[in-house]
């Protein structure tokens, strides 16, 4: 942990995890299945900056190298398993970045109480996520924003998620798929995509007791 005078702070940590038997989601079965032992080695960085009392910024970066140490052996039922020794663990993004900034300022005085306003902006980034059969997804990034009013014990907030209405995949799977029952089942992996949420508006009213 490192303090930047009175302006903010920076923290860093390392982590190491070994699992004797990890699991991954198997799309053809619709459940998690054993995938063999795995190892995760990574770091987490967090920084916070407050140059003025009304302005605050924060950022966090997580990097992880998650690998399969020894995946299940080939079988007669599955002669071409989707996993190989040393492969990146599927669906785990190696890099996740989040940046937030907010500004808070008194607006007007109403009956002896201050009406306080706050505006915030957030940015999220996921690096390409590994998939079975040595494939990977595209990178994902989107913006969020929020406008909040505080008066006495009341709070009114309007939030907008995915501000730019970016099209992204919340989840991608790679597995053999067959939609024609009369055809010979294919063993070739096919990409399946679950679309991320579009631009979403939320209006929230609350009270602090």
Secondary structure, 3 states (H helix, E strand, C coil): CEEECCCEEEEEEEEEEEEEEEEEEECCCCEEEEEEEEEEEEEEEEEEEEEECCEEEEEEEEEEEEEEEECCCCCCCCCCCCCCCCCECCCCECEEEEEEEEEEEEEEEECCEEEEEEEEEEEEEECCEEECCCEECCCEEEEEEEEEEEECCEEEEEEEECCCCCCCEEEEEEEECCCCCCCCCCCCEEEEEEECCCCEEEEEEEECC
